Amino acid sequence: MAHPTADEQDWADRHVARWRDHWIDVDFEDDVEAIVARCQRLVRHWRQESQRALAETGLQDFEYETLHHLMIRDTPGHATPSRLAEELGISYAGMTGRLDALEAAGWVQRRPDADDRRRVGLEVTRSGVAIWREAMAGRGAAEDAVVHVLDADERATLAALLKKMTLSVERGRTDDGT
Protein backbone atom coordinates (compact mmCIF):
# COMPACT_ATOMS: atom_id res chain seq x y z
CA MET A 1 0.00 0.00 0.00
CA ALA A 2 1.43 3.38 -1.02
CA HIS A 3 1.93 5.83 1.80
CA PRO A 4 0.31 9.26 1.34
CA THR A 5 2.48 12.34 1.00
CA ALA A 6 2.65 14.74 3.95
CA ASP A 7 0.02 17.09 2.49
CA GLU A 8 -2.36 14.15 1.87
CA GLN A 9 -2.04 12.74 5.40
CA ASP A 10 -4.69 12.83 8.08
CA TRP A 11 -4.30 12.02 11.77
CA ALA A 12 -4.77 8.27 11.13
CA ASP A 13 -1.97 8.19 8.53
CA ARG A 14 0.43 9.74 11.02
CA HIS A 15 -0.79 7.34 13.73
CA VAL A 16 -0.22 4.31 11.48
CA ALA A 17 3.26 5.52 10.52
CA ARG A 18 4.21 5.84 14.21
CA TRP A 19 2.82 2.40 15.09
CA ARG A 20 4.12 0.48 12.07
CA ASP A 21 7.67 0.34 13.42
CA HIS A 22 6.52 -0.93 16.83
CA TRP A 23 5.13 -4.15 15.35
CA ILE A 24 8.03 -5.58 13.39
CA ASP A 25 7.51 -8.99 15.04
CA VAL A 26 3.81 -9.29 14.03
CA ASP A 27 1.84 -8.92 10.84
CA PHE A 28 0.79 -5.25 11.14
CA GLU A 29 -1.82 -4.23 8.59
CA ASP A 30 -1.78 -0.51 7.88
CA ASP A 31 -5.30 -0.47 6.45
CA VAL A 32 -6.82 -2.25 9.47
CA GLU A 33 -5.18 0.18 11.88
CA ALA A 34 -6.17 3.16 9.73
CA ILE A 35 -9.81 2.06 9.53
CA VAL A 36 -10.09 1.53 13.28
CA ALA A 37 -8.26 4.78 14.07
CA ARG A 38 -10.50 6.77 11.72
CA CYS A 39 -13.67 5.21 13.14
CA GLN A 40 -12.51 6.02 16.66
CA ARG A 41 -11.62 9.57 15.64
CA LEU A 42 -15.05 10.10 14.08
CA VAL A 43 -16.84 8.67 17.13
CA ARG A 44 -14.83 10.97 19.39
CA HIS A 45 -15.69 13.95 17.15
CA TRP A 46 -19.41 13.11 17.18
CA ARG A 47 -19.33 12.59 20.96
CA GLN A 48 -17.77 16.04 21.43
CA GLU A 49 -20.28 17.63 19.08
CA SER A 50 -23.08 15.85 20.92
CA GLN A 51 -21.83 17.34 24.18
CA ARG A 52 -21.77 20.77 22.56
CA ALA A 53 -25.35 20.35 21.29
CA LEU A 54 -26.52 19.24 24.73
CA ALA A 55 -24.79 22.19 26.37
CA GLU A 56 -26.50 24.57 23.94
CA THR A 57 -29.91 23.15 24.86
CA GLY A 58 -29.14 23.04 28.56
CA LEU A 59 -29.64 19.28 28.78
CA GLN A 60 -27.41 17.06 30.84
CA ASP A 61 -26.29 13.69 29.46
CA PHE A 62 -28.68 11.68 31.64
CA GLU A 63 -31.61 13.91 30.72
CA TYR A 64 -30.96 13.55 27.01
CA GLU A 65 -30.33 9.82 27.29
CA THR A 66 -33.58 9.27 29.16
CA LEU A 67 -35.65 11.45 26.81
CA HIS A 68 -34.01 9.81 23.80
CA HIS A 69 -34.84 6.30 25.02
CA LEU A 70 -38.40 7.42 25.66
CA MET A 71 -38.73 8.89 22.17
CA ILE A 72 -37.18 6.08 20.08
CA ARG A 73 -39.42 3.33 21.43
CA ASP A 74 -42.12 1.41 19.59
CA THR A 75 -44.45 3.58 21.69
CA PRO A 76 -42.73 6.98 21.27
CA GLY A 77 -42.88 9.10 24.39
CA HIS A 78 -44.45 6.40 26.57
CA ALA A 79 -42.96 3.75 28.86
CA THR A 80 -43.08 2.40 32.37
CA PRO A 81 -40.29 3.47 34.71
CA SER A 82 -39.23 -0.14 35.30
CA ARG A 83 -39.04 -0.93 31.58
CA LEU A 84 -37.07 2.24 30.89
CA ALA A 85 -34.66 1.48 33.75
CA GLU A 86 -34.13 -1.99 32.33
CA GLU A 87 -33.46 -0.66 28.82
CA LEU A 88 -31.01 1.95 30.14
CA GLY A 89 -29.31 -0.58 32.42
CA ILE A 90 -29.77 1.48 35.57
CA SER A 91 -31.30 0.71 38.95
CA TYR A 92 -34.90 1.57 39.76
CA ALA A 93 -33.62 4.05 42.35
CA GLY A 94 -31.45 5.67 39.68
CA MET A 95 -34.42 5.82 37.34
CA THR A 96 -36.53 7.46 40.05
CA GLY A 97 -33.89 10.16 40.44
CA ARG A 98 -33.76 10.77 36.71
CA LEU A 99 -37.52 10.94 36.42
CA ASP A 100 -37.79 13.31 39.37
CA ALA A 101 -35.40 15.71 37.60
CA LEU A 102 -37.17 15.38 34.24
CA GLU A 103 -40.57 15.85 35.84
CA ALA A 104 -39.38 18.93 37.77
CA ALA A 105 -38.16 20.41 34.46
CA GLY A 106 -41.58 19.72 32.93
CA TRP A 107 -40.25 17.26 30.33
CA VAL A 108 -42.07 14.10 31.50
CA GLN A 109 -45.21 13.31 33.44
CA ARG A 110 -45.98 10.26 35.52
CA ARG A 111 -49.51 8.98 34.97
CA PRO A 112 -51.42 6.21 36.71
CA ASP A 113 -52.06 3.19 34.47
CA ALA A 114 -55.68 3.17 33.28
CA ASP A 115 -56.04 -0.57 33.92
CA ASP A 116 -54.05 -0.86 37.15
CA ARG A 117 -53.78 2.29 39.26
CA ARG A 118 -50.90 0.76 41.24
CA ARG A 119 -48.76 1.02 38.11
CA VAL A 120 -47.32 4.24 36.74
CA GLY A 121 -46.62 5.15 33.15
CA LEU A 122 -44.40 7.87 31.74
CA GLU A 123 -45.29 10.34 29.06
CA VAL A 124 -43.01 12.91 27.46
CA THR A 125 -44.54 16.39 27.52
CA ARG A 126 -44.60 18.83 24.61
CA SER A 127 -41.70 20.75 26.14
CA GLY A 128 -39.82 17.45 26.58
CA VAL A 129 -40.32 16.61 22.92
CA ALA A 130 -39.26 20.14 21.94
CA ILE A 131 -35.99 20.08 23.90
CA TRP A 132 -35.21 16.54 22.72
CA ARG A 133 -35.73 17.63 19.10
CA GLU A 134 -33.55 20.69 19.64
CA ALA A 135 -30.73 18.48 20.93
CA MET A 136 -31.27 16.02 18.08
CA ALA A 137 -31.04 18.84 15.53
CA GLY A 138 -27.67 19.93 16.94
CA ARG A 139 -26.37 16.39 16.95
CA GLY A 140 -27.74 15.76 13.46
CA ALA A 141 -26.08 18.88 12.05
CA ALA A 142 -22.70 17.68 13.33
CA GLU A 143 -23.25 14.24 11.80
CA ASP A 144 -24.42 15.68 8.49
CA ALA A 145 -21.43 18.03 8.27
CA VAL A 146 -19.03 15.09 8.29
CA VAL A 147 -21.03 12.53 6.33
CA HIS A 148 -22.00 14.93 3.55
CA VAL A 149 -18.38 15.43 2.46
CA LEU A 150 -19.22 12.20 0.59
CA ASP A 151 -21.53 12.19 -2.41
CA ALA A 152 -24.66 10.02 -2.43
CA ASP A 153 -22.93 7.04 -4.06
CA GLU A 154 -20.02 7.20 -1.63
CA ARG A 155 -22.43 7.38 1.34
CA ALA A 156 -24.31 4.33 0.05
CA THR A 157 -21.06 2.40 -0.41
CA LEU A 158 -19.79 3.37 3.04
CA ALA A 159 -23.13 2.48 4.64
CA ALA A 160 -23.04 -0.96 2.99
CA LEU A 161 -19.45 -1.61 4.07
CA LEU A 162 -20.12 -0.53 7.65
CA LYS A 163 -23.25 -2.70 7.71
CA LYS A 164 -21.19 -5.69 6.64
CA MET A 165 -18.79 -5.02 9.52
CA THR A 166 -21.51 -4.44 12.13
CA LEU A 167 -23.39 -7.56 11.08
CA SER A 168 -20.24 -9.61 11.65
CA VAL A 169 -20.00 -8.15 15.17
CA GLU A 170 -23.70 -8.70 15.87
CA ARG A 171 -23.47 -12.28 14.68
CA GLY A 172 -20.32 -12.88 16.74
CA ARG A 173 -18.12 -13.99 13.85
CA THR A 174 -14.39 -14.37 14.28
CA ASP A 175 -11.62 -13.81 11.75
CA ASP A 176 -11.93 -17.37 10.49
CA GLY A 177 -15.68 -16.95 9.78
CA THR A 178 -16.93 -19.06 12.68
Contacts in CASP RR format, 6 or more apart in sequence:
PFRMAT RR
TARGET T0000
AUTHOR 0000-0000-0000
METHOD contacts of the structure
MODEL  1
MAHPTADEQDWADRHVARWRDHWIDVDFEDDVEAIVARCQRLVRHWRQES
QRALAETGLQDFEYETLHHLMIRDTPGHATPSRLAEELGISYAGMTGRLD
ALEAAGWVQRRPDADDRRRVGLEVTRSGVAIWREAMAGRGAAEDAVVHVL
DADERATLAALLKKMTLSVERGRTDDGT
1 30 0 8 1.000
1 31 0 8 1.000
3 13 0 8 1.000
3 17 0 8 1.000
4 13 0 8 1.000
10 38 0 8 1.000
11 37 0 8 1.000
11 41 0 8 1.000
12 33 0 8 1.000
12 34 0 8 1.000
12 37 0 8 1.000
12 38 0 8 1.000
12 41 0 8 1.000
13 34 0 8 1.000
15 33 0 8 1.000
15 34 0 8 1.000
15 37 0 8 1.000
16 30 0 8 1.000
16 33 0 8 1.000
16 34 0 8 1.000
16 37 0 8 1.000
19 28 0 8 1.000
19 33 0 8 1.000
20 28 0 8 1.000
20 30 0 8 1.000
42 146 0 8 1.000
45 142 0 8 1.000
45 146 0 8 1.000
46 139 0 8 1.000
46 142 0 8 1.000
46 143 0 8 1.000
46 146 0 8 1.000
49 138 0 8 1.000
49 139 0 8 1.000
49 142 0 8 1.000
49 143 0 8 1.000
50 139 0 8 1.000
50 142 0 8 1.000
51 61 0 8 1.000
52 142 0 8 1.000
53 135 0 8 1.000
53 137 0 8 1.000
53 138 0 8 1.000
53 139 0 8 1.000
53 140 0 8 1.000
53 141 0 8 1.000
53 142 0 8 1.000
54 60 0 8 1.000
54 61 0 8 1.000
54 64 0 8 1.000
54 135 0 8 1.000
56 138 0 8 1.000
57 131 0 8 1.000
57 134 0 8 1.000
57 135 0 8 1.000
58 131 0 8 1.000
59 67 0 8 1.000
59 131 0 8 1.000
59 135 0 8 1.000
62 98 0 8 1.000
62 101 0 8 1.000
63 98 0 8 1.000
63 101 0 8 1.000
63 102 0 8 1.000
63 105 0 8 1.000
63 107 0 8 1.000
64 132 0 8 1.000
64 135 0 8 1.000
65 88 0 8 1.000
66 84 0 8 1.000
66 88 0 8 1.000
66 98 0 8 1.000
66 99 0 8 1.000
66 102 0 8 1.000
66 108 0 8 1.000
67 102 0 8 1.000
67 107 0 8 1.000
67 108 0 8 1.000
67 124 0 8 1.000
67 128 0 8 1.000
67 131 0 8 1.000
67 132 0 8 1.000
67 135 0 8 1.000
68 132 0 8 1.000
68 136 0 8 1.000
69 79 0 8 1.000
69 84 0 8 1.000
69 87 0 8 1.000
69 88 0 8 1.000
70 76 0 8 1.000
70 77 0 8 1.000
70 78 0 8 1.000
70 79 0 8 1.000
70 84 0 8 1.000
70 108 0 8 1.000
70 122 0 8 1.000
70 124 0 8 1.000
71 77 0 8 1.000
71 124 0 8 1.000
71 129 0 8 1.000
71 132 0 8 1.000
73 79 0 8 1.000
76 124 0 8 1.000
77 122 0 8 1.000
77 123 0 8 1.000
77 124 0 8 1.000
77 129 0 8 1.000
78 121 0 8 1.000
78 122 0 8 1.000
78 123 0 8 1.000
78 124 0 8 1.000
79 87 0 8 1.000
79 121 0 8 1.000
79 122 0 8 1.000
80 119 0 8 1.000
80 120 0 8 1.000
80 121 0 8 1.000
80 122 0 8 1.000
81 92 0 8 1.000
81 95 0 8 1.000
81 96 0 8 1.000
81 99 0 8 1.000
81 110 0 8 1.000
81 120 0 8 1.000
81 121 0 8 1.000
81 122 0 8 1.000
82 92 0 8 1.000
82 95 0 8 1.000
84 95 0 8 1.000
84 122 0 8 1.000
85 91 0 8 1.000
85 92 0 8 1.000
85 94 0 8 1.000
85 95 0 8 1.000
88 95 0 8 1.000
90 98 0 8 1.000
99 108 0 8 1.000
99 110 0 8 1.000
99 122 0 8 1.000
102 108 0 8 1.000
103 109 0 8 1.000
103 110 0 8 1.000
105 127 0 8 1.000
106 125 0 8 1.000
106 127 0 8 1.000
106 128 0 8 1.000
107 124 0 8 1.000
107 125 0 8 1.000
107 127 0 8 1.000
107 128 0 8 1.000
107 131 0 8 1.000
107 132 0 8 1.000
108 122 0 8 1.000
108 123 0 8 1.000
108 124 0 8 1.000
108 125 0 8 1.000
108 128 0 8 1.000
109 122 0 8 1.000
109 123 0 8 1.000
109 125 0 8 1.000
110 120 0 8 1.000
110 121 0 8 1.000
110 122 0 8 1.000
111 120 0 8 1.000
111 121 0 8 1.000
111 122 0 8 1.000
111 123 0 8 1.000
112 119 0 8 1.000
112 120 0 8 1.000
112 121 0 8 1.000
113 119 0 8 1.000
113 120 0 8 1.000
113 121 0 8 1.000
124 132 0 8 1.000
147 155 0 8 1.000
148 155 0 8 1.000
150 158 0 8 1.000
END
